[in-house]
Each structure stands twice: as C-alpha cells, then as structure tokens.
Amino acid sequence: MGAVSRSLTQRGRTVLACGVALVPCGFALGSIDLVRIGTLLGGVVLVAAAFAARRTLDLTVERVVRPARVQVDEPTTVTLVVAAPRGGASPAVRAEETLGYALGDRPRFVVPGLRGDASCRLTYGVRPTARGRHRLGPLAVAQADPLGLTQRRALVGGEAELVALPRLVRLDGLPAAGAMAVGEGAARHRSAAHGHDDVTVREYREGDELRRVHWPATARTGEVMVRQEDLPSRRSATVVLDPRPDRHLGSGAVGTFEWAVSAAASVATHLAGRGFDVDLVVDDPADGPGTPETIVDRLALLQPHGARLPELVRRASGPRSDTGLVVLVGGLVDADDIRALQPLATAGRRAVALLPDPAAWRVDDAESASGGEALSALARAGWVVARTGPATAVAAAWADATEAGELA
C-alpha cells in the first residue's frame, strides 16, 4: 500500500475556520456561548479525524487484463478483485483507477465495506488510442468520516500492463511467382559436379568459411564458389522501416511515422502468412528474423530515433535478402537516400517502397519538387514506388505497389 495522506475536506476546512474564528470573538465580546460553540466545532473536526484514522485502508487488489495485447482502438476488459487484509476489515471507500491519458477517462467505483475473506469484483473497459506499453493502476482509494469533514487517501494494488499493438490491415497481393518462386535465386545457384546432385553451390561471399569452397565448380566457372547444402525452401522478405524523425511528417495517429509502423506490421504479418520468412530492420540490436507476433510486438514499442540510412541498408543486405523481397516504409527521401538505397534493388530481388508524396502532404514548393523528383529517381533505380498521402490507406498503397510492379 502507498503512503496514506490525510486532509480536511472543504466542509471540514469551513467548520474548523468557523470554530477558530468564534473562540477569539467570544472572548472579545465576553460571550461564553460563542467560545463554547467555537470549541465544539474544532473538537468535532478532531474527533472526525481520529475516527477516520482508526479504519484501515490496507486493501489487496488483483488486476487481470483480458486480452493483454490489443490493437490500437480495440477494447479490452480489466477486472479488479478487491479484498480486505487477511483476518481484518476495511471500510467502504471511493476508488479511482490510475490510467494514462491514452486509455481514456479514469473509472471510479464505490467499494463496500469488507470483512474476513469477503472480496469485491470491479470491471471496466479501456480502448487504447496510442500504441505502446500502458500501465494500469495503482488503485487510488479515499475514505471520509461520517460527517464528511476529513478524508484519507492511499494507493493500493500495484500495476498491470497493457500492450497496444499497431493497427493491422488486411492486405492482398504478392510478388509474381516467377520472380519469387520457392528456391528463389536459382539463377545464382549452379549444380554441383556429377555425384553431388544433393549439393548446390553459389558465389563466395565475404565471411564464408574457406572449407566450404567447391573447387570443381570454382575451376569450371572461374569464380570462387562455395557449397550450400540447404536449398532455401521458403521465400524471404525484409521489411525496412526508416525511423529517422526528421524524415517524417505530421504527428500522432495522423503522422507518417504511425502510418509507417502500421504498414510495416501489416506487410510483415501478410507476408509471413503467405509463407515468407520475414526480417524486420529498424536499426536496433533486435534486427533480423522474427515471427509475426515478435515483429508486431517490436513495432508496438518503436519510437522515432536517429538511425542512419546506410546502416539500415547494410542490415537489410544480409545473405538471406540477396534474392528476396525488400519492402521499405518510411518518410521523405532525398538524392543521398536514393544513392544509399540503390544496392537493395539488385537483380533477382524485388524492391517495393511505400513512401509519402511531398505534394500530397503540402510540403513547401522547393522541398516538394525535390522530394517528388527523388521518388521518381527511386523508381528509375529499380524500385516499385507507391506514393502515399494523409488520406492513403495502407491497403490502397500496397495494392498500388503490387499493381505497379505487376505483382499477383
């Protein structure tokens, strides 16, 4: 239980002030009755405070949130089980749950007097308006004396956690089967020598072990080739979210950053459901493969931060992404960004970008013209670019990208 605070109510302050004023007035006027009345009023306040102090506020609270993970704007239910201390009793109290602003108004309750093993069950609903980790509790309880002159307050019950996930949008469309077939990148794999049909080879990459060099294939092709025993059985996709705060427009739920987070979560979930192994890259230590659940959980807590685009590109350029699908969601791009992004649009890899159109966001004319030209340059560099505006839905942007890239 938190520290108990005691205070006079407005009524108590008024009664005490009257008592304090009447005593000197009675002496000044020679009226013993006024002195008695003033003393009585002050004594009533003291007795009320002593009466309230005898009652304990040592309540126990169990808090259950079901479900504890919901998308933004989805409802969830919180149940409180309030009980008196073991073998004790507690008075009737007013209670108010402590909630963050993103969870709405704080619910208020009246908890009846409890004795022994009796408990009271309280239920309320919340609907988070912002993604992230939200705290619920502790429970603020207040008890007043029978005359309403004094009040005691305490915080009881600890806290629970609610995770608000990004909005997930149902998407349709995938890269064409010819471009992203199972065992993708077959053009870069060469058959091994006779008698080793179960082994494939590929070009040497920095970091490969020398013991994996396949000498017959190396002699035949003139390039250093290494053995790759495990032929990819699943398609791969890398979702890159640009978190640089200076590249995003707007703020809150209507800004480009929240749109990008929702888009990244929706794309990753959609691709994973279609058989892709998905990597999420946001320039943090957890970058890499993940399940849809872990990816969405990471995005639920993601905040803008000072990443470097070349570092994002480096993290997205791992061996698994060489011939897979790369999806970039983010903010404005400039000429330097285009040069940094070019390595991701290589032969055998499908590169898709969902980026804000400066003109649609009414950026100033010079920056709008520069940003619009950058998007055109990105398309010329081999990217399929879907331009988004303040009113563009994630599903509509994905549909534009699939149609523009002749995706199926």
C-alpha positions as CSV (number, residue, x, y, z in Angstrom):
1,M,0.0,0.0,0.0
2,G,1.2,3.5,-0.8
3,A,1.6,6.2,1.9
4,V,-1.7,7.3,3.4
5,S,-2.4,11.0,3.2
6,R,-4.9,12.8,5.4
7,S,-6.6,16.1,4.6
8,L,-9.6,18.2,5.5
9,T,-12.5,18.3,3.0
10,Q,-13.9,21.7,2.0
11,R,-16.6,21.1,4.6
12,G,-14.0,20.3,7.3
13,R,-12.0,23.4,6.5
14,T,-15.1,25.6,6.7
15,V,-16.2,24.1,10.1
16,L,-12.6,24.4,11.5
17,A,-12.3,28.0,10.3
18,C,-15.6,28.9,11.9
19,G,-14.5,27.3,15.2
20,V,-11.2,29.2,15.2
21,A,-12.9,32.5,14.5
22,L,-15.7,32.1,17.1
23,V,-13.3,31.4,20.1
24,P,-11.5,34.8,20.0
25,C,-14.7,36.6,19.0
26,G,-16.4,35.1,22.1
27,F,-13.6,36.3,24.4
28,A,-13.6,39.8,22.8
29,L,-17.4,40.1,23.2
30,G,-17.5,38.5,26.6
31,S,-19.8,35.7,25.3
32,I,-19.0,32.4,26.8
33,D,-21.5,30.7,24.4
34,L,-19.6,31.8,21.3
35,V,-16.4,30.3,22.9
36,R,-18.2,27.1,23.6
37,I,-19.6,26.9,20.1
38,G,-16.1,27.5,18.6
39,T,-14.5,24.9,20.8
40,L,-17.2,22.4,19.9
41,L,-16.7,22.9,16.2
42,G,-13.0,22.5,16.5
43,G,-13.4,19.4,18.6
44,V,-15.8,17.9,16.1
45,V,-13.2,18.1,13.4
46,L,-10.6,16.5,15.6
47,V,-12.9,13.7,16.7
48,A,-13.8,13.0,13.0
49,A,-10.2,12.8,12.1
50,A,-9.5,10.4,14.9
51,F,-12.5,8.2,13.9
52,A,-11.3,8.0,10.3
53,A,-7.7,7.2,11.4
54,R,-8.9,4.1,13.2
55,R,-10.1,2.5,9.9
56,T,-7.5,0.7,7.8
57,L,-7.0,1.2,4.1
58,D,-4.8,-1.8,3.7
59,L,-6.7,-3.4,0.8
60,T,-5.3,-6.1,-1.6
61,V,-6.0,-5.7,-5.3
62,E,-5.6,-8.3,-8.0
63,R,-5.8,-6.9,-11.5
64,V,-6.4,-9.1,-14.7
65,V,-6.4,-7.7,-18.2
66,R,-8.0,-9.8,-20.9
67,P,-6.7,-9.6,-23.5
68,A,-3.4,-8.0,-22.5
69,R,-2.4,-7.4,-26.2
70,V,-4.8,-5.5,-28.4
71,Q,-4.5,-3.3,-31.4
72,V,-5.0,0.4,-31.2
73,D,-8.7,1.4,-30.8
74,E,-9.7,-2.2,-29.9
75,P,-11.4,-2.7,-26.5
76,T,-10.1,-4.8,-23.6
77,T,-11.6,-5.6,-20.2
78,V,-9.9,-5.1,-16.8
79,T,-11.1,-6.9,-13.7
80,L,-10.2,-5.8,-10.2
81,V,-10.7,-8.2,-7.2
82,V,-10.5,-6.0,-4.1
83,A,-10.3,-7.8,-0.7
84,A,-9.7,-6.8,3.0
85,P,-6.4,-7.8,4.6
86,R,-6.5,-11.4,5.9
87,G,-8.5,-11.6,9.1
88,G,-9.2,-7.9,9.0
89,A,-11.8,-5.5,7.9
90,S,-12.0,-2.4,5.7
91,P,-14.5,0.4,5.5
92,A,-16.5,1.5,2.5
93,V,-14.2,3.6,0.2
94,R,-14.3,5.5,-3.0
95,A,-11.9,4.2,-5.6
96,E,-10.4,5.6,-8.8
97,E,-8.2,3.6,-11.2
98,T,-5.0,5.3,-12.3
99,L,-4.7,5.3,-16.1
100,G,-2.6,7.1,-18.7
101,Y,-4.2,9.6,-21.0
102,A,-4.2,7.2,-24.0
103,L,-6.5,4.9,-22.2
104,G,-9.4,7.3,-21.6
105,D,-11.2,8.6,-18.5
106,R,-10.3,7.1,-15.2
107,P,-13.1,4.8,-13.9
108,R,-14.5,5.4,-10.5
109,F,-16.1,2.9,-8.1
110,V,-17.6,2.6,-4.6
111,V,-16.0,-0.3,-2.8
112,P,-18.3,-1.6,0.0
113,G,-17.0,-2.4,3.5
114,L,-15.3,-5.8,3.5
115,R,-14.6,-8.3,6.3
116,G,-12.8,-11.5,6.6
117,D,-12.4,-13.4,3.3
118,A,-15.0,-11.2,1.5
119,S,-14.0,-9.6,-1.8
120,C,-15.5,-7.2,-4.3
121,R,-15.1,-7.6,-8.1
122,L,-14.9,-4.5,-10.2
123,T,-14.8,-4.4,-14.0
124,Y,-14.2,-1.7,-16.5
125,G,-13.2,-1.4,-20.2
126,V,-10.4,0.6,-21.9
127,R,-9.7,1.3,-25.5
128,P,-6.1,2.5,-26.1
129,T,-5.7,5.3,-28.6
130,A,-1.9,5.1,-28.9
131,R,0.3,2.1,-29.4
132,G,2.9,1.1,-26.8
133,R,3.1,-0.3,-23.3
134,H,0.5,1.2,-20.9
135,R,0.3,0.9,-17.1
136,L,-2.9,0.3,-15.3
137,G,-3.0,1.1,-11.6
138,P,-2.5,1.5,-8.8
139,L,-6.0,2.0,-7.4
140,A,-6.5,5.3,-5.5
141,V,-8.8,4.8,-2.6
142,A,-10.3,7.5,-0.4
143,Q,-12.3,7.3,2.9
144,A,-14.2,10.1,4.6
145,D,-15.6,10.2,8.1
146,P,-19.4,10.0,8.6
147,L,-19.7,13.8,8.7
148,G,-17.6,14.3,5.6
149,L,-15.1,16.6,7.4
150,T,-11.9,14.7,6.8
151,Q,-10.6,12.3,4.1
152,R,-7.8,9.8,3.9
153,R,-6.2,8.7,0.6
154,A,-3.9,5.8,-0.3
155,L,-2.7,4.0,-3.4
156,V,-3.2,0.2,-3.3
157,G,-2.9,-2.8,-5.6
158,G,0.2,-2.3,-7.7
159,E,0.1,-2.2,-11.5
160,A,-0.7,-4.3,-14.6
161,E,0.4,-3.9,-18.2
162,L,-1.5,-3.5,-21.4
163,V,0.3,-3.6,-24.8
164,A,-1.4,-1.7,-27.6
165,L,-0.2,-3.0,-31.0
166,P,-0.1,-1.2,-34.3
167,R,-3.2,-1.4,-36.5
168,L,-3.0,-4.4,-38.7
169,V,-4.6,-4.1,-42.1
170,R,-5.6,-7.0,-44.3
171,L,-3.6,-6.9,-47.5
172,D,-3.8,-8.7,-50.8
173,G,-1.2,-9.4,-53.5
174,L,2.2,-11.0,-53.6
175,P,5.2,-10.7,-55.9
176,A,4.8,-12.7,-59.1
177,A,5.5,-16.4,-58.7
178,G,8.2,-16.2,-61.4
179,A,10.1,-13.6,-59.5
180,M,9.8,-15.1,-56.1
181,A,9.5,-18.8,-56.6
182,V,10.3,-21.3,-53.8
183,G,14.1,-21.9,-54.0
184,E,14.4,-18.2,-55.2
185,G,17.6,-17.1,-56.8
186,A,18.0,-20.3,-58.7
187,A,19.9,-18.3,-61.4
188,R,22.6,-17.7,-58.9
189,H,22.9,-21.3,-57.9
190,R,24.7,-23.8,-60.0
191,S,24.6,-27.5,-60.0
192,A,27.4,-29.4,-58.4
193,A,29.6,-31.9,-60.2
194,H,28.3,-35.3,-61.1
195,G,27.6,-37.4,-58.0
196,H,26.7,-34.4,-55.8
197,D,23.3,-33.6,-57.1
198,D,22.1,-33.0,-53.5
199,V,24.6,-30.2,-53.0
200,T,24.2,-26.7,-54.6
201,V,26.8,-24.1,-54.9
202,R,26.8,-20.3,-55.0
203,E,29.3,-17.4,-55.4
204,Y,31.6,-16.8,-52.5
205,R,30.5,-14.1,-50.1
206,E,32.7,-12.3,-47.5
207,G,32.6,-14.2,-44.3
208,D,32.1,-17.7,-45.9
209,E,34.4,-20.4,-44.5
210,L,37.2,-21.5,-46.9
211,R,36.5,-25.2,-46.1
212,R,33.2,-24.7,-48.0
213,V,34.9,-23.7,-51.2
214,H,33.7,-26.1,-54.0
215,W,36.9,-26.4,-56.1
216,P,35.5,-28.3,-59.2
217,A,32.8,-25.6,-59.6
218,T,35.4,-22.9,-59.0
219,A,37.7,-24.3,-61.7
220,R,34.7,-24.6,-64.1
221,T,33.3,-21.1,-63.7
222,G,36.4,-19.1,-62.9
223,E,34.8,-17.7,-59.8
224,V,35.2,-18.8,-56.2
225,M,32.1,-21.0,-55.4
226,V,31.1,-22.4,-52.1
227,R,28.9,-25.4,-51.2
228,Q,25.4,-24.7,-50.0
229,E,23.8,-27.9,-48.8
230,D,20.5,-26.4,-47.7
231,L,18.4,-25.2,-50.6
232,P,16.0,-22.5,-49.4
233,S,12.6,-24.0,-49.0
234,R,10.8,-20.8,-48.1
235,R,10.7,-17.3,-49.6
236,S,12.4,-14.5,-47.7
237,A,11.3,-10.9,-47.2
238,T,12.9,-7.9,-45.4
239,V,10.7,-5.1,-44.1
240,V,12.7,-1.9,-43.6
241,L,11.2,0.9,-41.5
242,D,13.0,4.3,-41.7
243,P,12.7,5.7,-38.1
244,R,14.5,9.0,-38.7
245,P,12.4,11.7,-37.0
246,D,13.4,14.5,-39.4
247,R,12.1,12.5,-42.4
248,H,8.6,12.1,-41.1
249,L,5.6,14.5,-41.4
250,G,2.7,15.2,-39.1
251,S,2.4,13.9,-35.6
252,G,0.4,11.3,-33.6
253,A,-2.0,9.0,-35.3
254,V,-2.2,11.2,-38.5
255,G,1.6,11.4,-39.0
256,T,3.7,9.5,-41.4
257,F,5.6,7.6,-38.7
258,E,2.5,6.0,-37.2
259,W,1.3,5.2,-40.8
260,A,4.7,3.6,-41.5
261,V,4.5,1.5,-38.3
262,S,1.1,0.2,-39.2
263,A,2.2,-0.5,-42.8
264,A,5.3,-2.4,-41.6
265,A,3.3,-4.5,-39.2
266,S,0.6,-5.3,-41.8
267,V,3.1,-6.1,-44.5
268,A,5.2,-8.4,-42.2
269,T,2.1,-10.2,-41.0
270,H,0.7,-10.6,-44.5
271,L,4.0,-11.9,-46.0
272,A,4.5,-14.3,-43.1
273,G,1.0,-15.7,-43.6
274,R,1.9,-16.3,-47.2
275,G,4.9,-18.5,-46.4
276,F,7.7,-15.8,-46.3
277,D,10.5,-15.8,-43.7
278,V,10.3,-12.1,-42.6
279,D,13.2,-10.0,-41.3
280,L,12.4,-6.6,-39.7
281,V,15.1,-3.9,-39.9
282,V,14.7,-0.7,-37.9
283,D,18.3,-0.2,-36.8
284,D,18.3,-1.7,-33.4
285,P,20.0,-4.8,-31.9
286,A,16.9,-7.0,-32.4
287,D,17.0,-6.6,-36.2
288,G,16.6,-9.9,-38.0
289,P,14.2,-12.8,-38.4
290,G,11.1,-12.9,-36.3
291,T,7.7,-14.4,-36.0
292,P,4.7,-12.1,-36.9
293,E,4.0,-11.8,-33.1
294,T,7.5,-10.8,-32.2
295,I,7.7,-8.3,-35.1
296,V,4.4,-6.7,-34.2
297,D,5.5,-6.5,-30.5
298,R,8.7,-4.8,-31.5
299,L,6.8,-2.3,-33.7
300,A,4.3,-1.6,-30.8
301,L,7.2,-0.1,-28.8
302,L,9.2,1.5,-31.6
303,Q,9.8,5.3,-31.4
304,P,11.5,7.6,-33.9
305,H,15.2,7.6,-33.4
306,G,18.3,8.9,-35.2
307,A,19.2,6.0,-37.4
308,R,21.5,6.2,-40.5
309,L,20.0,5.1,-43.8
310,P,23.3,3.4,-44.9
311,E,23.2,1.3,-41.7
312,L,19.6,0.3,-42.4
313,V,20.7,-0.7,-45.9
314,R,23.6,-2.7,-44.6
315,R,21.4,-4.5,-42.1
316,A,18.9,-5.3,-44.9
317,S,21.6,-6.6,-47.2
318,G,22.2,-9.9,-45.5
319,P,22.6,-13.2,-47.4
320,R,19.0,-14.2,-46.8
321,S,17.8,-11.0,-48.6
322,D,20.0,-11.2,-51.7
323,T,17.2,-12.6,-53.9
324,G,14.2,-12.0,-51.7
325,L,11.6,-9.2,-51.4
326,V,12.5,-5.9,-49.7
327,V,9.8,-3.5,-48.6
328,L,10.7,0.0,-47.4
329,V,8.3,2.1,-45.5
330,G,9.3,5.5,-44.1
331,G,9.3,9.2,-44.7
332,L,10.7,11.7,-47.1
333,V,13.8,10.7,-49.2
334,D,16.4,12.9,-51.0
335,A,19.1,12.3,-53.5
336,D,21.6,11.0,-50.9
337,D,19.0,8.5,-49.8
338,I,18.4,7.3,-53.4
339,R,22.1,6.5,-53.7
340,A,22.1,4.7,-50.4
341,L,19.0,2.6,-51.4
342,Q,20.3,1.5,-54.8
343,P,22.1,-1.6,-53.6
344,L,18.7,-3.1,-52.4
345,A,17.3,-3.1,-55.9
346,T,19.6,-5.7,-57.5
347,A,18.9,-8.4,-60.0
348,G,16.8,-11.2,-58.6
349,R,15.4,-9.0,-55.8
350,R,12.0,-7.3,-55.8
351,A,12.2,-3.9,-54.1
352,V,9.0,-2.1,-53.0
353,A,8.8,1.3,-51.4
354,L,5.7,2.8,-49.6
355,L,6.7,6.5,-49.1
356,P,4.9,9.8,-48.6
357,D,4.4,12.1,-51.6
358,P,5.6,15.6,-50.6
359,A,3.0,17.2,-52.8
360,A,0.1,15.3,-51.2
361,W,1.4,16.4,-47.7
362,R,1.7,20.0,-49.0
363,V,5.4,20.4,-48.2
364,D,6.8,23.8,-49.4
365,D,7.3,24.0,-53.1
366,A,11.1,23.7,-53.3
367,E,11.2,20.7,-50.9
368,S,8.1,19.2,-52.6
369,A,9.7,19.4,-56.0
370,S,12.9,17.9,-54.7
371,G,11.1,15.1,-52.9
372,G,8.9,14.3,-55.9
373,E,12.0,14.0,-58.1
374,A,13.7,11.8,-55.5
375,L,10.7,9.4,-55.7
376,S,10.9,9.3,-59.5
377,A,14.7,8.7,-59.3
378,L,14.0,5.8,-56.9
379,A,11.6,4.3,-59.4
380,R,14.2,4.6,-62.1
381,A,16.7,2.8,-59.9
382,G,14.5,-0.3,-60.0
383,W,12.1,0.2,-57.1
384,V,8.4,-0.1,-57.3
385,V,7.2,3.1,-55.6
386,A,3.7,3.7,-54.1
387,R,3.2,7.4,-53.1
388,T,1.1,8.0,-50.1
389,G,-0.8,11.0,-48.7
390,P,-2.5,11.9,-45.4
391,A,-5.7,10.0,-46.5
392,T,-4.0,7.0,-48.2
393,A,-5.0,3.7,-46.6
394,V,-2.3,1.0,-46.1
395,A,-4.2,-1.5,-48.2
396,A,-4.6,1.0,-51.0
397,A,-0.8,1.8,-51.0
398,W,0.0,-1.9,-51.1
399,A,-2.4,-2.5,-53.9
400,D,-0.8,0.3,-55.9
401,A,2.6,-1.2,-55.3
402,T,1.5,-4.6,-56.4
403,E,-0.2,-3.4,-59.5
404,A,2.7,-1.0,-60.5
405,G,5.1,-3.9,-60.1
406,E,2.9,-6.4,-61.9
407,L,2.6,-8.4,-58.7
408,A,0.0,-11.1,-58.4
